[in-house]
Amino acid sequence: MTNTSDTSLFLKIPLFKDLSREDLFGLVNELPVESYNAGDYLFYEGELGNSLYVVKSGKIEVVLAGGTNDEMHLRFCGPGEYVGEMSLILKQGKRTASVRTTESSQLWMMTRDKFNECIQRWPHLAYSMVEIMSERLESSNEAAFHDLVTKNQMLQKAYDELKAAQAQIIEKERLERELQVAADIQLSILPDVLPDTEEYGFGARILPARQVGGDFYDVFDLKDHRIGVLIGDVADKGVPSALFMARAHALIMAEADIGATPAEVMNLVNTHITRLQKSTQFVTVLYGILDLKTRVFSYARAGHEPPLILHSDGSVERMPHSPGMAIGLWEPVTLDEKTVKLTSGDTLLLYTDGMTDCRNPNGEAFGLERIKATLGELPKQNAQQVCNTLFETLQNYQSGAKQDDDVTLVAVKAK
């Protein structure tokens, strides 16, 4: 039997707020009360709705995607609260969420047929229904407007980000084109073809750590049956090093054409660079002159790696060396000057420290001893083959690990 407190619970429902207590008391008495255990579902999301539920006792929960991994809790409802009122108004309306009990509960249920009967008995319920529909429509329009504004803002943000990304892509492509031009210019500085004489063969390989690098080499003819051999390594990598490399190479070539000794060339170039230098860059260089008549290679070393000599019997010798310093630091420059006679079958190897410092995936450097061990197996190879084999051995050792420095090799083979 319905009591006054039950009637008060129904007064909370907007559809019935204009009914008199007497009429509401009679209506509540006519509604069935259904009992549910904890965890029972009243209805499921997506089902066609045709009934309103009012909590008499217990508690229910409204959820989305109920019983799935994506389940989302929306709200709890206790005594006097209700769910499903729109199913009384909208025919063929689908449930927008699932509802289940969280504890043993009792609920009044009003079907659409019962509601239609109520409208015939109390026509003014239709006004309440229209009022609720209007409020829902207004709320829906407001929500849609705010949603549209939010989405427009998100769209504008995405558009701005897309414009910025496009600008970055354009800038990146421009930089890549400029880097490619710089790389082409740098390659044009290096010799296209190495000299080849009856007495000597020459070989070289270069592998920049980036698109452009700071290593350089050259092998060029000089007057009086002599050949100049040059290798250098600018500190750091990238575009600044490439620009400094181009300057150093041009100065060395200009002074070498005059016919000076290697040490005189180095001193003149150091004077030019230290006078013009406005940065902290410097370059290690080994420049030598090979006399084809005497077979003597005279060189000056400015802080560069000492050369190796592979003899015809497979033994490898590192040239004796004294302290020296790189070009571009200060005046005067300290040089290591040496001469060596290349006999038949000897191979002279010049290299940059990118060869020794190159690391495998475990972080272990290739090192001088591996260069010597590999070189010792190549007495029968010509100069270019020696460079190629050393490069292949180094890349196999590197096994895809990041290259930290430019690598350059120059070889001279006495036939």
C-alpha positions in Angstrom: 0.0 0.0 0.0 1.3 3.4 -0.9 2.2 5.8 1.9 2.8 9.6 1.9 6.6 9.2 1.6 6.1 7.2 -1.6 4.0 10.0 -3.1 6.6 12.5 -2.2 9.2 10.5 -4.1 7.1 10.9 -7.3 6.8 14.6 -6.8 10.5 14.8 -7.8 9.6 13.7 -11.3 9.0 16.7 -13.6 6.3 14.9 -15.5 4.1 14.6 -12.5 4.9 17.7 -10.5 1.5 19.3 -11.4 -0.6 16.4 -10.2 -2.4 16.8 -7.0 -1.3 14.7 -4.1 -4.6 12.8 -4.2 -4.2 12.0 -7.9 -0.6 11.1 -7.5 -1.4 8.9 -4.5 -3.9 7.0 -6.7 -1.4 6.7 -9.6 1.4 5.3 -7.4 -1.0 2.7 -6.1 -1.6 1.6 -9.6 2.1 1.1 -10.5 3.7 -2.3 -10.1 6.8 -2.6 -7.9 9.6 -4.8 -9.2 12.4 -6.3 -7.1 15.9 -6.8 -8.3 19.0 -8.4 -6.8 22.4 -6.6 -6.8 23.9 -6.6 -10.3 20.7 -7.1 -12.2 20.2 -5.0 -15.3 17.0 -3.0 -15.7 17.7 -2.5 -19.4 20.7 -2.3 -21.8 22.2 0.4 -23.9 20.7 0.4 -27.4 17.4 -1.4 -26.5 14.1 0.2 -27.5 12.7 1.9 -24.4 9.1 1.8 -23.3 9.1 2.3 -19.5 10.1 4.7 -16.7 11.7 3.4 -13.5 11.5 5.2 -10.1 13.7 3.9 -7.2 11.6 3.0 -4.2 14.5 1.5 -2.2 18.1 0.5 -2.9 20.5 2.0 -5.5 21.0 1.8 -9.2 23.9 2.7 -11.5 23.9 4.2 -15.0 26.8 3.1 -17.2 28.0 3.2 -20.8 29.3 0.0 -22.4 28.2 -2.0 -19.4 30.0 -5.3 -18.7 32.9 -4.5 -21.2 36.5 -3.4 -20.8 35.4 0.1 -21.9 32.7 0.4 -19.3 32.2 4.0 -18.1 30.2 5.0 -14.9 27.9 8.0 -15.4 25.9 8.3 -12.1 24.2 6.6 -9.2 20.4 6.9 -8.4 18.8 6.4 -5.0 15.2 6.5 -3.7 13.1 9.1 -5.5 15.4 9.3 -8.4 14.3 8.0 -11.8 15.6 6.8 -15.2 14.0 6.2 -18.6 11.5 9.1 -18.6 12.2 10.0 -22.3 11.0 6.5 -23.3 7.5 7.5 -22.3 7.6 10.5 -24.6 9.6 9.3 -27.6 8.3 6.2 -29.5 11.0 3.9 -30.9 13.5 5.7 -28.7 16.6 3.7 -27.9 18.2 3.5 -24.5 21.3 5.7 -24.4 22.9 3.8 -21.5 22.6 0.7 -19.4 21.1 0.6 -15.9 21.8 -2.0 -13.2 21.3 -2.3 -9.5 24.3 -2.1 -7.2 22.3 -3.6 -4.2 19.0 -5.3 -3.7 16.4 -2.7 -4.9 12.7 -2.1 -5.5 11.5 0.1 -8.3 8.2 1.4 -9.6 7.7 0.8 -13.3 5.5 2.9 -15.6 5.0 1.7 -19.2 4.2 4.0 -22.1 0.7 2.5 -22.3 0.1 3.4 -18.7 1.5 6.9 -19.3 -0.8 7.4 -22.3 -3.7 6.4 -20.0 -2.6 9.0 -17.5 -2.6 11.7 -20.2 -6.2 10.9 -21.0 -7.1 11.1 -17.3 -5.0 14.2 -16.7 -4.6 16.1 -20.0 -2.4 18.8 -18.4 0.3 16.2 -18.2 0.7 16.9 -22.0 1.9 20.4 -21.1 4.4 19.0 -18.7 5.6 16.7 -21.4 6.0 19.6 -23.9 7.8 21.6 -21.2 10.2 18.8 -20.6 10.7 18.3 -24.4 11.4 22.0 -24.8 13.9 22.0 -21.9 15.6 18.9 -23.4 15.7 20.5 -26.8 17.1 23.8 -25.4 19.7 21.8 -23.4 20.5 19.7 -26.5 20.9 22.8 -28.6 23.1 24.5 -26.1 25.3 21.4 -25.7 25.5 21.1 -29.5 26.5 24.7 -29.8 29.2 24.4 -27.2 30.3 21.1 -28.8 30.5 22.9 -32.2 32.4 25.8 -30.7 34.9 23.3 -29.1 35.2 21.4 -32.3 35.8 24.6 -34.3 38.5 25.6 -31.8 40.1 22.2 -32.1 39.8 22.4 -35.9 41.4 25.8 -35.9 44.2 24.5 -33.7 44.7 21.5 -35.9 44.7 23.8 -39.0 47.3 26.1 -37.3 49.4 23.1 -36.4 49.1 21.7 -39.9 50.3 25.1 -41.3 53.2 25.1 -38.9 54.1 21.5 -39.8 53.8 22.4 -43.5 56.1 25.4 -43.0 58.6 23.1 -41.1 58.5 20.6 -44.0 59.1 23.3 -46.5 62.0 24.7 -44.5 63.4 21.2 -44.0 63.2 20.5 -47.7 64.9 23.8 -48.4 67.7 23.0 -45.9 68.0 19.5 -47.4 68.4 21.0 -50.9 71.0 23.4 -49.6 72.8 20.6 -47.8 72.8 18.6 -51.0 74.2 21.5 -52.9 76.9 21.9 -50.2 77.6 18.2 -50.4 78.0 18.4 -54.2 80.3 21.4 -53.8 82.3 19.6 -51.3 82.6 16.5 -53.5 83.7 18.8 -56.4 86.6 19.9 -54.2 87.9 16.3 -54.0 89.7 14.9 -56.9 87.6 13.1 -59.5 90.5 10.9 -60.7 93.7 10.0 -58.9 97.1 10.0 -60.6 98.5 6.7 -61.8 102.2 6.5 -62.8 104.5 3.6 -63.8 106.0 3.7 -60.3 103.1 4.4 -58.0 99.3 3.8 -57.7 97.0 5.8 -55.5 93.7 5.1 -53.8 91.2 7.0 -51.5 87.9 6.7 -49.8 85.8 9.2 -47.8 82.7 8.7 -45.7 81.2 11.8 -44.0 79.3 11.2 -40.7 76.7 13.7 -42.0 75.6 14.9 -45.4 78.6 17.2 -45.4 81.8 16.7 -43.4 85.1 18.2 -42.3 87.5 15.6 -43.7 89.3 16.2 -47.0 92.1 14.7 -49.2 93.8 15.3 -52.4 96.5 13.8 -54.7 97.8 16.1 -57.4 100.7 16.6 -59.8 103.5 19.0 -59.0 106.4 20.1 -61.3 109.7 18.2 -61.4 108.1 14.7 -61.4 106.6 15.1 -57.9 103.1 14.4 -56.6 101.5 16.1 -53.6 99.5 13.9 -51.2 97.2 15.6 -48.7 94.7 14.5 -45.9 93.0 16.7 -43.4 90.4 16.6 -40.6 88.6 19.7 -39.4 87.4 19.6 -35.8 83.7 19.0 -35.4 81.3 18.0 -38.2 78.5 19.5 -40.4 78.2 22.7 -42.4 80.6 24.9 -40.3 83.3 22.2 -40.6 82.7 21.9 -44.4 83.1 25.6 -44.9 86.3 25.6 -42.9 87.5 22.6 -44.8 87.0 24.3 -48.1 89.0 27.3 -46.9 91.8 25.1 -45.6 92.0 23.0 -48.7 92.0 26.1 -51.0 94.9 27.7 -49.0 96.9 24.5 -49.0 96.5 24.0 -52.7 97.4 27.6 -53.5 100.6 27.5 -51.4 101.5 24.0 -52.8 101.4 25.3 -56.4 104.2 27.7 -55.5 106.6 24.8 -55.1 107.4 25.2 -51.4 108.3 22.3 -49.1 105.5 20.7 -47.0 106.6 22.5 -43.8 106.7 25.8 -45.6 103.2 25.3 -47.0 101.9 24.4 -43.5 103.4 27.5 -42.0 102.0 29.8 -44.6 98.5 28.3 -44.4 98.6 28.5 -40.6 99.5 32.2 -40.9 96.6 32.8 -43.2 94.1 31.0 -41.1 95.1 32.4 -37.8 95.0 35.9 -39.3 91.5 35.4 -40.8 90.1 33.1 -38.1 87.1 34.4 -36.2 86.1 31.1 -34.7 87.6 28.3 -32.6 87.9 25.8 -35.4 91.1 24.1 -36.3 92.3 21.4 -38.7 94.8 18.5 -38.4 96.7 18.0 -41.7 99.3 15.8 -43.2 100.8 17.1 -46.4 103.6 15.3 -48.2 105.5 15.4 -51.5 106.4 12.1 -53.3 109.5 12.4 -55.5 109.0 9.9 -58.3 112.7 9.8 -59.1 114.1 9.3 -55.6 111.0 7.4 -54.2 111.2 9.6 -51.1 108.1 10.8 -49.5 108.7 14.0 -47.5 105.9 15.2 -45.3 104.9 17.6 -42.5 102.3 16.6 -40.0 100.2 19.2 -38.1 98.6 17.2 -35.3 97.4 14.5 -37.7 97.6 10.7 -37.2 101.0 9.4 -38.2 101.0 7.3 -41.4 101.3 3.5 -41.6 103.6 1.6 -44.0 102.6 -1.9 -45.2 105.7 -3.7 -46.5 105.6 -6.4 -49.1 106.2 -9.2 -46.5 102.9 -8.1 -44.7 104.6 -6.3 -41.8 103.1 -3.0 -40.8 105.1 -0.1 -39.4 103.8 3.1 -37.8 106.0 6.0 -38.7 108.0 7.5 -35.9 106.6 10.8 -34.8 107.3 13.8 -32.7 104.8 16.3 -31.1 102.9 18.6 -33.4 99.8 20.8 -33.3 96.9 21.5 -35.5 96.7 24.4 -37.9 94.6 27.4 -36.9 95.3 27.4 -33.2 98.1 30.0 -32.9 101.4 31.2 -34.4 103.9 29.7 -34.8 102.7 26.2 -35.5 104.7 23.2 -34.3 105.1 20.6 -37.1 106.4 17.0 -37.2 108.6 16.7 -40.3 109.7 13.3 -41.6 110.9 11.5 -44.8 110.4 7.9 -45.8 111.6 6.0 -48.9 109.0 3.7 -50.4 110.5 0.6 -51.9 108.9 -1.8 -54.3 105.7 -3.3 -52.8 105.4 -0.8 -50.0 102.0 0.8 -49.3 101.7 4.1 -47.4 98.4 4.6 -45.6 97.1 8.0 -44.4 93.9 8.0 -42.4 91.8 10.3 -40.2 90.9 9.5 -36.5 87.3 8.7 -37.6 88.8 5.3 -38.6 90.2 4.5 -35.2 87.4 6.0 -33.2 84.5 4.2 -35.1 82.6 2.0 -32.7 80.6 -1.2 -32.9 77.1 -1.6 -31.3 78.8 -2.4 -28.0 80.6 0.9 -28.0 84.1 -0.6 -28.6 86.4 1.5 -30.9 87.9 0.0 -34.0 91.3 1.1 -32.9 94.8 1.3 -34.4 95.6 -2.4 -33.8 92.6 -3.5 -36.0 93.7 -1.2 -38.7 97.2 -2.7 -38.6 95.9 -6.3 -38.5 93.7 -5.7 -41.5 96.3 -3.9 -43.4 98.8 -6.7 -42.8 96.7 -9.0 -44.8 96.7 -6.8 -47.9 100.3 -6.7 -49.3 99.1 -8.0 -52.7 96.3 -5.5 -53.2 96.7 -2.2 -55.1 96.2 1.2 -53.4 92.5 1.5 -54.1 91.8 -2.1 -53.1 93.5 -1.5 -49.8 91.2 1.5 -49.1 88.1 -0.5 -50.2 88.9 -3.5 -48.0 89.6 -1.3 -45.0 86.3 0.5 -45.5 84.4 -2.8 -45.8 86.1 -4.2 -42.7 85.2 -1.0 -40.8 81.6 -1.0 -41.9 81.2 -4.7 -41.0 82.6 -4.0 -37.5 80.3 -1.0 -37.1 77.3 -3.2 -37.9 74.8 -0.4 -38.2 76.0 1.6 -35.2 75.9 5.4 -35.4 78.9 6.9 -37.1 80.3 9.7 -34.9 83.0 11.1 -37.2 84.1 11.4 -40.8 86.3 8.6 -42.1 89.0 9.2 -44.8 91.7 7.0 -46.2 94.5 7.7 -48.7 96.9 5.0 -49.9 100.1 5.2 -52.0 101.4 1.9 -53.4 104.9 1.5 -54.8 104.6 -0.8 -57.8 
